[in-house]
Amino acid sequence: MEENKSKTAETNSILIECNDFAHRFSEHNEHSSSGTSNSVITGDPSREVELSESRDLAGDILLRDRGLSDEVNEVETETERFTPLHYNVSECPPPYLLVLFALQQALLCVSAPVSVTLVVAEVVCAQRDEAIKAHIISASMLMCGVATFLMSTFGVRLPIFQGPTSIYLVPLLVMSTSSEWQCPKIYEDVTGPDNTTTLLAETGNDTATPVRELIITKIAQLSGSLVLVGIFHFLIGALGLAGIIIRFIGPVTIVPAIVLVGLYLFKLIVKFCRPSWFVASVTSILNLIFSLFLANKKTPIPFWSSAKGFHIVWFPLHQMFSVMISLLVGWGLSALLTISGFYTDDSTSEEYLARTDAKGDIISKASFFDFPYPGKLAGLSFSSAGFLSFFIATLMSVLDSIGDYSACAKVVRVPQVPKFAFNRGIAVEGLATIVCGSLGCCHATISFGQNVGAIGSTGVASRRVFQVCGVIYILCAVIGKFGAVFLTIPLPVLGGTMLVMIGLFIGVCISYLEAINLRSTRNIAIIGIGLLLGLMMPYWATTNPDKINTGVDGLDALFKILLSNPAFVGGFFACVMDNSVPGTLKERGLLEQMKELDANPSDRLTRKTDTIYLEGREVYRLPFLPEALRRSRVAKIFPVFDSIST
């Protein structure tokens, strides 16, 4: 036993030495040829192949010298490959690839602002007001871009997309069923010499009011409530409460809560795929083929260089762009089926949504420039029901973000997210929530899980990609015609893409369980019952809304909101049980997390771990922060900085 442990430890050290030797070997060759040294990933496909071969050769030499070449495959199953990504977090792809990578991530999430806008329009009674929908879409895309750029630059500094999710929509949908928020009957009224059509809403007692006034009132109430909740959200991070929360939130809590969020989205995926299961299937199958079946293959690319002339290089192009390729193929297939007359032209049919011209008037009606700003659509008011809904959603979003940050760190092969990075990320999300409320979005932006799955599928983890992705969304919001192009993607294409990405994200969350003891009856009971309750209670609450009757309307609304949210039900049960049922930190999967939180900065640099990381904790550090500030008392008071002990 001891001999096997020593061999495993020695082989782990050899793998690290192989990587270091390969870096030195490649840098030496580069220095010899050009007098400069570059990083291992250069952006030149032929150069990257040469460096990969150098790394493999260096590893073989060292392993043969130590007599461990026969054991490397066995060890790789435990430590994984030491170069699992094409681009690490801090690396920057060349410009021509950078823009394409960013566009791929942008296309992956373009359905979010569209679908969320439709739901918000239902809540504020704007189903038939296209101008209101256009404003909400524009404001939503602007905040997606701003929040994504801020998160990857100033927040947790991991490649994480920020956008609207179902966490904020579920409480809104539940709230819309209350008598206070139910939409009245809406009808058209033709008045004036020009036969102007006005939408009116019945308000009772044979009176009517313009629908636009009703819509503005509801948006103002939601906006003011969201701003107040955003302040609370910001304080959770700025005051260091997020760092305290993660001491009680481990894999046993995170996995049921986040998996239930992903599973709950199956309704949205089915809704998108239903107009054409054929196109959705083709899109998802192609994505799986490029990202999984051909993961170990490389694409032949004609290439020319002054040194070698015209030659063929092998590069994993199909894997890096698996999402974009499958999406474009699905989009093109929908266009062919539309032109051939395969899809019906009846706009009332569900199949009509699979046509590429189903939203053809969006581009023509979109303005060239439209910049959303605070107060442009409505002012700020307050609603107790809206505040309560957003407050519950914020608590769940913090839990979701903790899970997303941890899952992303695992996928991009960097150390566990430190406490100051958690706090800073939550604080940035809170600031984004405040701005969302002031712009009239009626929802907040939080971290997206499907993009984490896309990183694992494409192997591109550069934060520069997400910074450029944020800029793309800002341009889509400001340049109306540009953003309208994305909105014409057929729903089945988006559904097929979401099927793979959300599935990958759920898989990543489940893999987070490797940190806990799965042989423990305690753990498997908490997780299993939490998942079951997260499916049972929302189903019961939505199918039996009248059963919740405490005699107090506000309390009834609170219980309906809580019990209708699967992530809250499953996550709350798992959190309470995980922190009350006896169990060791190692059994609960919190041992390494506690060591990371409690260790001094010097201890973190020397503490050994069995995991081979591609980058260290410097990934989370703000590079433009002066060292004097990190040593100052301010950095110790505000727990969002990587402070240095003096």
N, C-alpha and C positions, 0 to 999 in steps of 0.2 A: 504493500500500500504506500509506504513512505517513498519507495523507489519510483512508483508511478507518479506521485505528486511532484517529486523533484524533477522528473523528466518533463512533466507538463509545464512546470514553472520555467524550466530551462528553455523549452521550446517557445513559450510565450516571449521570453526575453530575446530569443533568436528572431522571432517575427518582427519585433520592434527594431532590432538591429538591422534586419534586412531592409526595412523601410528607410531607416537613417542612411544605410550604406547606399541604397538606390538613389536617394536624394543627392548624396555627395557625388556619386558616380555620374549622374546625369548633369549636375551642375559643373563638374569637371570637364565633361565633354563639351558642354555649351561654352564654357570659358575658353577651352582650347580652340574652338572654331570661330568664335566671334569676339572674344575678349570680355564678354559680359556673362552674368548668370541670371537665368530666368527661373520662375517657379516651375513646378513639375507640369502643371497644366498651362499650356501656352495659347491654345486656340487654333494652332496649326494642326490639322488632322494627321499629317504625316509625322510631324514632330511628336505628337502625343503617342502615336503607335511606337515610335522609336524609344521614348522614355518608358513606356509600359514594358517593352521587351527588356530594357536595361534593368528595370526593377525585378522582373522575373529572373533574369540571369544572375543578378546579385543575390537574390534569395536562394537560388539553387546552389551557388558556390558556397555560401555560408552554411546552408543546411547539410551539404555533403561533407563539408569539413568537420561538422559536429556529429555526423552519423545519425541525423534525425530526419532525413528526407522521407522515410517510410511513414513517419508519424505525423507529418504536416497536415494531411487531410483530416485525420482524427481531431487534431487541435483546432483546425479551422471551423469545425462544427460548433466549437465552444466559443471561440474568440471572434468568429466571422472574418471575412477578408479585411485586410488592413487598408484597402483602397476601394471602398464600396460605392463611392460617388465620383461622378465625372468632374464636378465642380464643387468645392467645399464652400462653407458659409462665407468666408472672407475673400474668396477668389472671385475675379471678375472675368466673365467670358469676353471674347472679342466682340466689338460692336455689332457686327452683322449677326452673330448668334444671340447676343444679349437682347436685341429687340425682338427676335423671334421667340425666344424663351419667355419674355415678358408678355408678348401677345398671346402665347399659349395659355399662360396662367390667367390672363384677362378673359379669354374666351371661356375658360372653365367655369368662371363665376358670374358670367354676364346674365345668367338666368335669375340670379338672386334679386337684383334691383327690380327686374320685371315682375317676378312672382310676388315679391313683397309689396310692390306698388298696387297690384290687383287686390291683395288682401286688405291693405290700408284703405283703398278706395271703397271697399265693401263696408268697412267699419265706420267711415266718415260720410257714408251715403253719397259717394261721388262716382258710382258705377257708370253714369252716363255723362260725366263731365270730363271730356278729354283734356281740357286745358289744365285741370287740377292734376290729372294723372301725369301729364307731361312735366309739370313742375316737380312732383314727387320723385319721378324717375331721374330728372336732372339733379335734384338735390341729393338723392341717394347715391348716384354714381360719383358725384363730387366728393361726398364723405367717404365712399369706398377708397377713392384715390388718396385723399388727404390722410385718412387714418392708417392705411397701409404704409404710406411713406413714413409717417411719424413712428409707427411701431417698429419697422425694420431699421430706422435710423436712430431714434431716441428712446424707444420703448425697450422691449426685451432684446431687440437686435437679432432676432432669429427670422428666417424667411417665412413669415406668417402673413396671410392675407386677412384683411379686415372687411367685413361686410355684414349685411342684415341676415339674420337666421331665424329659424322657427322659435327660438327661445323667447323672443319678444313678440312673436305673432300668436302663439298659443294663448297667452293671457288676454290679448286683444280680442281674439275670436270668442273666448268665453265671455268677456265683458260685453260684447255686442249682442249677446242673447238677453241681457237684462232689459227691463222695460225702459230705463232711462236712455239707453243707447240704441234701441231698436230704431231702424230707419222707417219713417212714415211712407205712406203711399205717394209716389211721385208721378206726375202727369205733365203733358205738354200743353201750353196755353199760347195760342196765336193771337197777338194783339197788334194794334197800330196800323197805320196806312201801308207800312212796308211788310205786313204780315210777319213780324218778328216772332220767333218761337222762343218762349221762356219756359224753363222747367220750374214747376211749383210743387211744394210739398204740403200735404194736408196736415194741419196742426190741431184739428178738432174744432167743434162748434161752428162748422161750415166756414172756417177760415183757412187761408193758405198763405204761405210765405215763399219767396224765392229760394230755391234749393241752394244756391250759392251762399246765401247768408247762413243757412244751417250748416253747410260744409265748413265755412270759415270758423264758425263758433266751435265746432267739434275739433278742428285742427288746432285752434288756439288753446283749448283745454288740454289736449294731449301734449302740445309743445311745452307749455308751462310746467306740466307734471314731469315731463322728461328732463327738463333743465334741472329741476330740483333733485331728481333721482341721480342725474349726472354729477352733481356736486357731491352727493353721498358716495357715488362710485369713485370719484377722484380721491376723496379723503381716505377711502379704504387703502389705496396704494400709497398716497403721499405720507400718511401717518404710520405706515409700516404694518397695518392690520393684515395685509395679504401675507406677509411673512409669518404672522402668528397663525393665520388660518391653515397654512400648509403643514403646520405641526400636527393638525388633527385630521387632515385630508390626505389619505394614502391611496394606493391602488385599489383596495377593497371598496372605497367610496367612489373613486373616480371612474372606474371601469363600468359599474352598472349605470351611473348617471350619464356618462358620455355615450355609451353604447345605446342607451334608450333614446338619446337625441338623434343618433344616426338612424335607428330603427323607425323612429316616428316619421322620418322623412320619406318612408316608403309610399305614403299616400301621395305626396307631391310627385315622386318619380313615376308612379303609375299614371297620374293625371297627365304628365308630360308625354309618356310613352303611348298612351291609349289611342291617339289619332292615327298612329302607324307603328305597330309593333315590329313590322318588317324593317323599317329604317332604324328604329331604336336598336334592334338586335344586331343589324350590320355594324352600326357605330360602336356598340359595346364589344362585339366579337373582334373587330379589327383592333381596338384598343388593347384587348387581352392578348391578341397574337403578337403585336409589336412590343408590348411591355413585358410579357411573361414568356411566351413560347419562344420568342426570338431574342430573349434577354442576353444570351451568351453568344449571339451572332453579331456580325458587323456588316455594315452596308458598303458595297464597293462604290467609291466616288472618284470620278476622273479628276486629276489634280495636276497642276503644272507649277514647277519651281525652277528658279535659275540654276540650281545645283543638279537636279535630276531630270529636268525637262518634263515632258508629259508622262505621267504614270498613274497607276491606280492605288489609292490608299483605302484602307478598311477602317471605318469609323462607325460607332454605334448611333448613327443618325436616327434610325427608326425608333429606337428606344427613347432618345432624348425628346423627340417630337411625336411620341405616340398619341398624345391627347389631341394635338393640332391636326395630325394626319387623319386620324379617325373622324374628327369633327368635320374637316373639310370634305372628306369622302362622303360622309352622311349628308352633308349640305348639298353636295353635287348630285347625289342620288335623288334627293328630294326634288331638286330642280328638274332632273330628267323625267321623273314621274309626274311632275306638274305639267311640263311641256307636252308630254305624251297623252295627257288627259286621263291618266290613271286615277287621279284624285278627283273627287266631286267638286264642282264649283258652287255648290249650295252653301252659302255662308252660315246657315243655321245648323249644318251638320258638323259633328265633332271631327270627322275626317278632314274637313276644310282646313283645320289648324296645321295639318302636315304639309300644306302647300307653301312654297317659298314666296308666293305673292299674297299670302293671307294677311300680311301687315304691310302691303305695298304702299299704302298711303302715309305710312309713318315718316318715310324719308321726305316726301313732298311737303308734308305739313310741318316738319321740324324746322325751327329757325336756325339761321347760320350761327348766331352767337346768342347765348343765354346764360348769364352768370347768376346763380342763386345767391342771395345774401339775406342776412337776418331781417325778419319783418317784411320781406317782400310779399309773402302770401298772407300771413296772419300774424297777429301779435301774440302775447303770452297771457294765458289765463290759467285756471286750475280746475281739476276734477279729482275728487277723492278716489273714485273708481279707477281713473287713469293712473293716478299716483300709486295706488296699491298694486295695480297690474305691472307697472314698470318696476316697482320696488322688488317684487318677487322675481321678475325676469332678471333684474340686475344681480341678485344673489345667485341665481342659477348661472348667469353669464360668467361670474367670477369663478365658480366651480368649473365651468366649461373651459375657461381660459387656462386655469391651472392644469387641466388635463391636456389641452392642446399644446401648451408650452412644453410640458414633459414629453408628450408624444413626439413633438418636433425635434427636441433635443436628442431623443433616441434615434430618430430617423437620420439626422444629419451627423451623428457620431460626435457629439460634443458632451462635456460633463453635464451633470444634473444642474438645472437652472438654479442659480444662487438666490438667496433671499432678496437682495437689493434689486435683482433683475425682475423677479416676480412683482415687487412693489412698483417698480418703474413702469412695467407693462400695464398693470391694472390702472395706474394713475393716467397713463396716456389714453387708455380706453375710456376712462371717466371724462377726460377733456373732450374726446371725440363725441361722447354722448351729449355733453352740454351744447356743442356746436350743432349736432343733429337736431336737438330740440329747437334751437334758435332758427334753423333753416326751414322748419316745418316738415321734417322727414316722417315724423310720427313713429320712429323706431330708432334704435341705436345700432352701432356697428361693433361686432365682436369677432374673435378669431374664427377662421374657417377651417374645419377639419379636412374637407376634401382636397385642399391644396397640400396639406401634409401628405395625404395619400399620393398626390401627383408627384411630389418630390421623391418618394420611394419608388414610383413607377419610372420616372425619367432619369433619376440620378443627378439632377441639377438642383443644388441647394444654395446657390449664391444669393446673398441678400440684395445684391445689385439688381437681380432680376425682378425682385418684388418692389424695389424703389422705382424702377422704370415702369413696372405694371401700375403702380400708383399714379405716375405721370400720365399714362395712357387713359386711365379712368377720369382724371381731371380734364384732359382734352376732350374726352367723350361728353363730359358734362357741359363744358363751355362751348364746344363746337357741336351744335345740335345735329347737323347732318351726319357728322362722323359717328356720334353715339347711336343714331337711329339705325345705322347699318347693322350693328350688333343685335339690335332688337328684332331684326328680320329673320334670325336663325330659327328654323322650325322647331317646335316643341319636342318632337320625337328625337331630334338630334341632341338636344340638351338633355333629355331624359336618358338616352343611352350613355352619354358621357358621365352624368351624375351617378348612374348605376355602378360603374366601375370605381369612380373616385370615392364615393361614400362607402362602398364596400371595402375598399383598401383602408380607408380611415378607421372603420370599425375593426378591421383586422389588426391595425396598429394599436388601437386601444386595448384589444384583447391580449396582445403580446406584452402589454404592460404588466400582466399578471405573473410574468416570469420572476418578478422580484419577490413574490410572496410564496408561502408554502402551500402548494395546491394539494398536499396530502392532509392538510388540516381540515377536520370536519367543521371547525369554527368558520374558516374562510369560505369554503364552498357553500355552506348553508347561508351565510349572509349574502353572498353574491347571487346565488340562485333565487332566494326569496325576494331580494331586492329587485331583480329583473322581472320576476313574476308579478309582484305588486305594481311595478311601474307600467305593466301592460293591463292589469286587471282594473285598478282603481280609475284611471282615466276613462276606460270603456264604460264602467258603471256610472261615473259622474256625468258623462255626456249623454248616455241613453236614459238616465233617470234624474234629470235636473230637479224635478219637483220633490224628490226624496230628501233633499237637503233643505230643511226648514227649521231654523232655530228660533224664529219669531223676530229676528233682527235682520233687516235687509242687508246692511253692511256686512254682518257676519256671514250671512248666506253667500254673498258675493265672494268673500274671502275664501271660504271653504271650496266653492266651485272652482275658483282660480287655482288653488293649491292642488286639489284632487284631480283636476283635468290636465295637469302638467306631469307627464311621465318621468321626466328627468328629476323633478323635485321629489316625487313620491319615492322612486327607487333610490335616489341619492340621499334623501333625508333618512330613510330607513337604514341604509348601509352605513351612513356616518354615525348615527346614534348607536347602532349595534357594534360597529368597529371600535368605538371609544368606550363602550361599557362592558362588553364581553371580554373576560381575561384573555390576554395573548401577548407574546413577546414582540418587541419591535422588529426582530428578524422575521418572525412568523407573519407579521402584518405587512412586511415589505417597506418599513420605515427606517431601518437601521442606517442604510447608506445616506438617506435623505437627512436624517438627524445629524449624522457625522458632518455632512456638508454644511448644514446650517449652523452647527455649534463650533466648528473648527475655526481656529485663528487663520488669518491669511497665510502665514508662514507654514502652518500645518497643511493647508490645502496644496501647497506647492510640492510638499515632500510625501504626502500620503499616497500609498500605492493602491492600485485598483486592478482588478482582473480584466477590465474592459479597455480595449485599445481605442483611444480617441484620436480623431484626425486633427482637432484643434483643442486648445485649453480654455480656461475660464476668461482669457482675454477677449473672447468672442463677445462677452456680455458687457465689456467695459466701454465707456464713451471715450473714443480716442482723442477727441478734441478737448477733454477735460484736463486742465492744468494739474500737475502732480501736487502743487501747493494746496489746491482746493481739496484734493483727496486726503491730504494730511490735516486739513483744518478741522475745527470743531463743528463747522457747518455740515460737513460730510457725515459726521457721527450723529448729529441731531436729526437730519433728514435721511431716512433709511432707503434712499433711492440711488445712492452713490457707492461705488466700490472704495470704501475708505481704507487708508493705510495707517497702521498703528505707528506712533512715533516713540 
